[in-house]
Amino acid sequence: MRLENLADYARYLQVGPEELKLLQEDALINVTRFFRDPEVWDFLSGDILPSFFRDHLRDTPVRIWCAGCSSGEEAYSLAILFLEQTAALGIETPIQLFGTDASERSIELARNGIYPESLQHEISEERLKRYFVKIDRGYQVSKRVRDLCVFARQNVASDPPFSHMDFVSCRNVLIYLNAALQKQVINTFHYALDPAGCLILGSSESLRDYGEMFATVDRRHKIYTKLGVRIPSGYNLPPYFISSGSSSTFPKLSEGPANVNIWPELDLQRAADRIVLARYGPPGLIVDDQMSVLQSRGDTTPFIDLSSGPVSWNLSRILRESIAFTVKSAVERSIADNLPISLGPITVRRDQTEDSIRVEVLPIASMSGKTRCFLILFENAIHGSNRSADLAIPSLLTTDAKDQLIAQLGQDLEANRLHLQSLIEERDARNQELISANEEIQSANEELQSTNEELETTKEELQSANEELQTVNEELQQRNSVLVQTGNDLNNLLNSVNIPLLMLNDDFQIRQFTPPMQRLLSVRSTDIGRSINEIRLHLSIGDLEPLLREVMETLGTREQEVQDREGRWYLLRV
């Protein structure tokens, strides 16, 4: 099928999953060979692995992850290197190697472990003889090496990683990723490695910007070691998830909330300017529907109080305590109803003064369906008033001022009552969540106990089966010993008896003979397996095969006198 433009091809990809797979395979870059960059492998075998095995528990498996293994050459090179190292040190530490790649075709090639004739030019003759088997299509990695390696398809950018790795090799893969993907993959490797585990990168890659996560072991050969147990603050684990299909879904790479409905800053500024100008420019804040502060307009210091510690730009965390609950409740109502909300007058306490203010929460309308935003305006209700002074001399207040003060105190009392009610409801909700979480934990604990009991039962069954296998193995070993002893006795008997004896099988092929028969018929040890008809007998007998067939059919015994070439007579008994 030929398509004229990219738009048609894009539509075809949406309805043709097979074409999408083919496109993915074509886009992936498979460039690798055995023991690429020999100086890196020499440094590993000479400087890294000896010290590693010196500190590693011998009964604990060495776990290795080769990410982006392509058709398997890199993974098998690692397996061969570790086998050589254990052989040189005289230890038998188990080795587990995991090779992963995004290409299903490459993984299938790696599992087969078959490589062309040109392989003999890439590795030494000694390694070729020890770790490869010659076949018709070239060379295949020996079963001993293939049994150490497990290959699986994996997208290192989105699929869950392995864990508790001693070594991770990802050579010349990061150079094809952008900065966001590189950060995500490096976080993945940090998570996968055990403390002090080694990360091996390609010659054009480095971890210059990740000094909090990895220390440099050798800058020239791009070998690093993991720092700490957890990912440092400022680094986030990748958002792993599983797609509905068979292939992995690539994660979103934007570091902020990648929502196309977020307001552009210029549009947001213009919309807020129109509202503020209509309201004569009082100070205010712009928040989104999550109550995160996006902009501050005018002098908002009388209403904002940043506490010590990590800075949070959530509205409820930056407002002064005296107005935080009231303003937050108003914003929540405006978000829920998408309507303007007016409050006031309310009292904001700052230092030794109290000011009466009015608060308005105004939705910022948009015709394009972007994320909703809200403008919070603060206006003085009593300009230049000192509430503490008013409270100190109530006798000087007029009747209207007293009524206003009483109304204000009533509003404050109502606000405190609502605040207390909100706290009680929040406490009850938290208690319900804790009860629900406790029930889930108890349920999970029961499941774990049940699983543990099943594992104990399985363990007992395995132990019983193991004991049976050990018993059968002992019986087989005992029978084998009896057979070996019987065979030895038979060989001793045949070698010591001074009678020419010749043993044939059903096809008249030579199985065994005694030394006197060797001298009589001039047969040698190399004739074992040959047919008796192919042996030139030095006896006066024509065709021996009819006589042999008669004995086999009748299960009787036949005797016949024969003469050799030198005139001596013998009794031939079959």
URGI-V20629 format. One line per field, one symbol per residue. ss: DSSP state (A for helix, B for strand, O for the rest). phi: phi as a letter, one per 40 degrees, with the letter a starting at -180 (. if undefined). burial: b if it has 16 or more other ideal C-beta (glycine too) atoms within 10 Angstrom, else e. A space follows every 50 residues. Layout:
ss: ???
phi: ???
burial: ???
This chain:
ss: OOOOOAAAAAAAAAAOAAAAAAAAAAAOOOOOOOOOOAAAAAAAAAAAAA AAAAAOOOOOOBBBBBBOOOOOAAAAAAAAAAAAAAAAAOOOOOBBBBBB BOOAAAAAAAAAOBBOAAAAAOOOAAAAAAABBBBOOBBBBOAAAAOOBB BBBOOOOOOOOOOOBBBBBBOOOAAAOOAAAAAAAAAAAAAABBBBBBBB BOOOOOOOOOOOOBBBBBOOOOBBBBOOOOOOOOOOOOOOOOOOOOOOOO OOOOOOOOOOOOOOAAAAAAAAAAAAAAOOOOOBBBBBOOOBBBBBBOOO OOOBOOOOOOOOOBAAAABOAAAAAAAAAAAAAAAAAOOOBBBBBBBBBB OOBBBBBBBBBBBBOOOOOOOOBBBBBBBBOOOOOOAAAAAAOAAAOOAA AAAAAAAAAAAAAAAAAAAAAAAAAAAAAAAAAAAAAAAAAAAAAAAAAA AAAAAAAAAAAAAAAAAAAAAAAAAAAAAAAAAAAAAAAAAAAAAAOOOO OBBBOOOOBBBBBOAAAAAAAOOOAAAOOOBAAAOOOOBOOOOOAAAAAA AAAAOOOOBBBBBBOOOOBBBBBO
phi: .bbcacccccccccbbccccccccccccbbbaacfcfdccccccccbccd ccccccccccccbbbbcgcfchcccccccccccccccccgbbccbbbbbb acccccccccccgbbcccdcccbcccccccbbbcbccibbccccccccbb bacacccbccccbfccbbbacgbcccbccccdccccdcccccccdgcbbb bccbbabccbccbbbccacccfbbbcbgbbccchbbccccabcccccccc ccccccccbcccccccccccccccccccbggccabbbccbgcccabbgcb dcbbaccchdcbccdccbccdcbccccccccccccccfbcbbbhcbbbca fbbbbcbbbbbbcccacbgcdcbbbbbbbccbcgcbccccccbccccccc cccccccccccccccccccccccccccccccccccccccccccccccccc cccccccccccccccccccccccccccccccccccccccccccccccbbc bbbbcccgccbaacdcccccbfcbcccchcccccccccbcacbccdcccc ccccfbbbbacbbcccgccbbcbb
burial: eeeeeeeeeeeeeeeeeeeeeeeeeeeeeeebbbbbeeebbebbeeebbe ebbeeeeeeeebbbbbbbbbbbbbbbbbbbbbbbbbeeeeeebebbbbbb bbbeebbebbbebbbeeebeeebeeebbeebbeeeeeebbbeeebbebbe bebbebbbbebbeebbbbbbbbbbeebeeebbbbbbbbbbbbbeeebbbb bbeebebeebeebbeebeeebbbbebeeeeeeeeeeebeeeeeeeeebee beeeeeeeeeeebeeeebeebbeebbeeeeebbbbbbbeebebbeebeeb ebbbeeeeeeeeeebeebbeebbbbbbbbbbeebbeeeeebebbbbbbee eeebbbbbbbbbbbeeeeebbbbbbbbbbbbbeeeebeebeeeeeeeeee eeebeeebeebeeebeeeeeeeeeeeeeeeeeeeeeeeeeeeeeeeeeee eeeeeeeeeeeeeeeeeeeeeeeeeeeeeeeeeeeeeeeeeeebeeeeeb ebebeeebbbeebbeebeebbebeeebeeeebeeeebeeeeeebeeebee eeeeeeeeeeeeeeeeeeeeeeee
